[in-house]
């Protein structure tokens, strides 16, 4: 049994409880003893991206304290951008507010933090015998598989360099995502950008949705619930039937 | 006068206007995808592209660290060969110098090759105000000049216009264009004939400067149209106007940057023309101008030295960040409202443009980081945009916005209030309780479904999993 702390993120806490539950079930089905630290709130990214450093640092410090006192080997973050905030930007943020102690604590935390698909991929490698590592597959659900497109979220792809792991997890579940032109292009969410520049943000979503429409897929899978909420909200408004699901929901054993 | 699209407008209003023109959006998406693809293809051919970018970043950092010494060396070498140098502190000084040079020689007609710096300082307006006729000779730049518009891309100024727009503009140039079709060959041939006449007539040629090489006092111009050679050889006076950061120490450094610039810009291994200019015509030389002026412009750049934004001085103006940017491809350069657009323009605007409206431009980004990936000199553009957002909130966040963020921090830095607000938000199906932040979400997007179970933590406690 591997002990894993789950930092659910504010998006799951506010509007995506289903995703959080799916993450817990997938991790437990793979032998993780999952605990959610009560006092972890938000990583501070909304304030950080909007340029409000003091406010972002106050929120991040609360979560840093909660995560730093966990005793699990791994802290799972089921969102690429929050994982980026913690691993890449927390030390920068704390130094900007002259909180060296927190910056050092944040650096100490980095090695324990794993984005969800990254953690699954490491599990697979650890479980498979040497010879099979190249394929990296484990049996997944056998239900009829929907035509699927994967959406690369920006920070996960460009800042954390997590590129192949989600697709490998899908393939292990018997899903071969289609390649498409816009898969690496930003969906237009961008945190407060989505509400400060709604026309631009919507145009960016529309471009992706139009590309997805041509692909004739049934579902779009991603690892950042915020991107998916934005795309889903726009698709619903356009009357599209497309489903948007977090990787964990697709892998959910129930 | 080139119209000012920035003053008195907001990013939202400009974006909405651009997005209202669906054919514009279609053209922009298609063209930028095409150019971004050319860049990626050209870079993929270089096996060590990432190493070259890292080397270029070091070179540019060195160049900027040694800027005063390099500029002095450049000026000495340029003067040794009989050229003249003027250091301009700002746009006004730069324009006044060029106007003086022109008036002293009795110049009536000036021709220009494309220069974004002269757009930045509005040199054409200054020359025209002094009664001098100025003609842009880069094809795209001439087209936007005829349209009375600022360029919408730093490399391809008329990217927002289509064939029939250009046909219409050319038909109105003079009688010779009245029967033009919209065939590209015919339009190009017309431009060639018209511009040839202007080259021969001109008594002043104005260019920008892609790179200046300090060790030999050389101005290097990179281009694909022959206009740059005409502008620098036919008129008796040549003025090159350069931003003070566009300098390298030696030809070895230039060599590397000349490998990276055209690949990033147009996907070319090398441009059709690479001109190296070393001052006026020498005794026994067949061509070249009688006078060569080099105007080195500061205009806010030295304030960036030593600041957290100094890396923006590394920029070599390739346009790759515009072509790859998911925001630029929706609204084009006019949506930004300034001659520099895309991520590089959004960083430069608050640093170089005096208008208060320019300070909003760092908001024209989702911070996706594609620009950093595309930059041939490795500028972390999204980090600079974030830094400018911080500077702006420190300077003057709107009171209601500042209060909302303080309330957010107060609530979410304590677990009890975090739990109370998030479970309330879950029940409502909103990211944040209504009223806490301006809600531009619902006009175009459905809200998430409410969770009657009170959110993730409550459900986890109740259901186990």
Boltz contact constraints between the chains, C-beta under 6 A:
constraints:
  - contact:
      token1: [A, 8]
      token2: [B, 456]
      max_distance: 6.0
  - contact:
      token1: [A, 12]
      token2: [B, 456]
      max_distance: 6.0
  - contact:
      token1: [A, 13]
      token2: [B, 422]
      max_distance: 6.0
  - contact:
      token1: [A, 13]
      token2: [B, 455]
      max_distance: 6.0
  - contact:
      token1: [A, 13]
      token2: [B, 456]
      max_distance: 6.0
  - contact:
      token1: [A, 14]
      token2: [B, 422]
      max_distance: 6.0
  - contact:
      token1: [A, 14]
      token2: [B, 425]
      max_distance: 6.0
  - contact:
      token1: [A, 14]
      token2: [B, 426]
      max_distance: 6.0
  - contact:
      token1: [A, 14]
      token2: [B, 431]
      max_distance: 6.0
  - contact:
      token1: [A, 15]
      token2: [B, 448]
      max_distance: 6.0
  - contact:
      token1: [A, 17]
      token2: [B, 451]
      max_distance: 6.0
  - contact:
      token1: [A, 17]
      token2: [B, 455]
      max_distance: 6.0
  - contact:
      token1: [A, 17]
      token2: [B, 456]
      max_distance: 6.0
  - contact:
      token1: [A, 17]
      token2: [B, 459]
      max_distance: 6.0
  - contact:
      token1: [A, 20]
      token2: [B, 456]
      max_distance: 6.0
  - contact:
      token1: [A, 24]
      token2: [B, 465]
      max_distance: 6.0
  - contact:
      token1: [A, 25]
      token2: [B, 465]
      max_distance: 6.0
  - contact:
      token1: [A, 28]
      token2: [B, 465]
      max_distance: 6.0
  - contact:
      token1: [A, 39]
      token2: [B, 415]
      max_distance: 6.0
  - contact:
      token1: [A, 41]
      token2: [B, 412]
      max_distance: 6.0
  - contact:
      token1: [A, 41]
      token2: [B, 418]
      max_distance: 6.0
  - contact:
      token1: [A, 42]
      token2: [B, 412]
      max_distance: 6.0
  - contact:
      token1: [A, 47]
      token2: [B, 405]
      max_distance: 6.0
  - contact:
      token1: [A, 51]
      token2: [B, 389]
      max_distance: 6.0
  - contact:
      token1: [A, 51]
      token2: [B, 390]
      max_distance: 6.0
  - contact:
      token1: [A, 51]
      token2: [B, 393]
      max_distance: 6.0
  - contact:
      token1: [A, 52]
      token2: [B, 393]
      max_distance: 6.0
  - contact:
      token1: [A, 52]
      token2: [B, 405]
      max_distance: 6.0
  - contact:
      token1: [A, 53]
      token2: [B, 390]
      max_distance: 6.0
  - contact:
      token1: [A, 55]
      token2: [B, 405]
      max_distance: 6.0
  - contact:
      token1: [A, 55]
      token2: [B, 409]
      max_distance: 6.0
  - contact:
      token1: [A, 58]
      token2: [B, 409]
      max_distance: 6.0
  - contact:
      token1: [A, 58]
      token2: [B, 413]
      max_distance: 6.0
  - contact:
      token1: [A, 59]
      token2: [B, 409]
      max_distance: 6.0
  - contact:
      token1: [A, 59]
      token2: [B, 412]
      max_distance: 6.0
  - contact:
      token1: [A, 59]
      token2: [B, 413]
      max_distance: 6.0
  - contact:
      token1: [A, 62]
      token2: [B, 413]
      max_distance: 6.0
  - contact:
      token1: [A, 154]
      token2: [B, 368]
      max_distance: 6.0
  - contact:
      token1: [A, 154]
      token2: [B, 369]
      max_distance: 6.0
  - contact:
      token1: [A, 158]
      token2: [B, 369]
      max_distance: 6.0
  - contact:
      token1: [A, 185]
      token2: [B, 326]
      max_distance: 6.0
  - contact:
      token1: [A, 186]
      token2: [B, 326]
      max_distance: 6.0
  - contact:
      token1: [A, 186]
      token2: [B, 366]
      max_distance: 6.0
  - contact:
      token1: [A, 186]
      token2: [B, 368]
      max_distance: 6.0
  - contact:
      token1: [A, 190]
      token2: [B, 366]
      max_distance: 6.0
  - contact:
      token1: [A, 190]
      token2: [B, 367]
      max_distance: 6.0
  - contact:
      token1: [A, 193]
      token2: [B, 366]
      max_distance: 6.0
  - contact:
      token1: [A, 195]
      token2: [B, 438]
      max_distance: 6.0
  - contact:
      token1: [A, 195]
      token2: [B, 440]
      max_distance: 6.0
  - contact:
      token1: [A, 195]
      token2: [B, 441]
      max_distance: 6.0
  - contact:
      token1: [A, 196]
      token2: [B, 363]
      max_distance: 6.0
  - contact:
      token1: [A, 198]
      token2: [B, 440]
      max_distance: 6.0
  - contact:
      token1: [A, 198]
      token2: [B, 444]
      max_distance: 6.0
  - contact:
      token1: [A, 199]
      token2: [B, 15]
      max_distance: 6.0
  - contact:
      token1: [A, 199]
      token2: [B, 16]
      max_distance: 6.0
  - contact:
      token1: [A, 199]
      token2: [B, 19]
      max_distance: 6.0
  - contact:
      token1: [A, 200]
      token2: [B, 15]
      max_distance: 6.0
  - contact:
      token1: [A, 202]
      token2: [B, 444]
      max_distance: 6.0
  - contact:
      token1: [A, 203]
      token2: [B, 19]
      max_distance: 6.0
  - contact:
      token1: [A, 203]
      token2: [B, 330]
      max_distance: 6.0
  - contact:
      token1: [A, 204]
      token2: [B, 326]
      max_distance: 6.0
  - contact:
      token1: [A, 229]
      token2: [B, 448]
      max_distance: 6.0
  - contact:
      token1: [A, 233]
      token2: [B, 445]
      max_distance: 6.0
  - contact:
      token1: [A, 233]
      token2: [B, 446]
      max_distance: 6.0
  - contact:
      token1: [A, 234]
      token2: [B, 445]
      max_distance: 6.0
  - contact:
      token1: [A, 236]
      token2: [B, 446]
      max_distance: 6.0
  - contact:
      token1: [A, 237]
      token2: [B, 445]
      max_distance: 6.0
  - contact:
      token1: [A, 237]
      token2: [B, 446]
      max_distance: 6.0
